[in-house]
Structure formats: structure tokens, C-alpha cells
């Protein structure tokens, strides 16, 4: 949903947010970004982003394209898979039950680039050599190399197993 707001002068993003909150009194929408430049070069048109969209927009390459591809793979697999912003990370639900989430691991790096991963709810019920438990009891993670091709078929099989498990 795009909302067209009043034009703001070129100001830092946090000031624009304060002015926006004062204008229409909706503090639950915290993110905004520059969309386009109108004829007058001193003003910008502001578009609101959902926090989940802002998360993906803030990522740097190659993680950004990797995470967006994983997002697309998850959402296209089944019409009952939905995306929500929970615990300050993109979470994916199947018929209202949490399936997995996407995040970037701080410890695991490939050529100095932190690795994105799929965090799998009830991963302890899945047997797969590439799933890492770490110190978690219920969750397992699947690390994805952002500099290499994404293993699409493998991830689709994993999502299918998760849907069967959660369904």
C-alpha cells in the first residue's frame, strides 16, 4: 500500500518520521524512505515501507539478493505460507503456525561476508546433515552461501518437509 504524503524538505529520515507522525498521528508506522523526486528539487515524495520490506532494503549485496530469493522461494511454495514481521525478523507461517525465519549469522562468514540462513522451527524433528543445531533445542538452521548459487531444489524439498511436519 502506497500512501502519498505531503512533500518534505530535504531533511534527515528521522525528522521526516517525526513530521509524519505529527501530521497524521500514526506512530505505529515507523519507516519511510525517499520514493521519487518531484519537479521542485528541494522536495521529495515520501513512501512508507513496512518494517519487513525495510529489512530487505537495508541489506547489502550479496546478502540482499540471497535473502530476497529465499523470500520468494518460501512465498511461492504454497498459498498458505504468509510473511510476518515478528521478533524484528522476517518470519514465515503456514496456516498460522510458525514455519521458519530468515536471518544473517554473525559467526559464519564466506570471504568476510556473513552468511544468511533459514531458521527452522521444530528443526529437531528433521534429520538432515546440513542442518546445524548449535545450542538450540528446538530450532535448526540451514546456512546459505550468498556468493554461490542457491540450492533451490534442496530448499524446496526442505520446505515441503516442513509443511508436512507443521500441517
Secondary structure, 3 states (H helix, E strand, C coil): CCCCCCCEECCCHHHHHHHHHHHHCCCCCCCEEEEEECCCCCEEEEEECCHHHHHHHHCCCCHHHHHHHHHHHHHHHCCCEEEEEECCEEEEEECCEEEEEEEEEEEEEECCEEEEEEEECCHHHCCCCCCECCCCCCCEEEEECCCCCCCHHHHHHHHHHHHHHHC
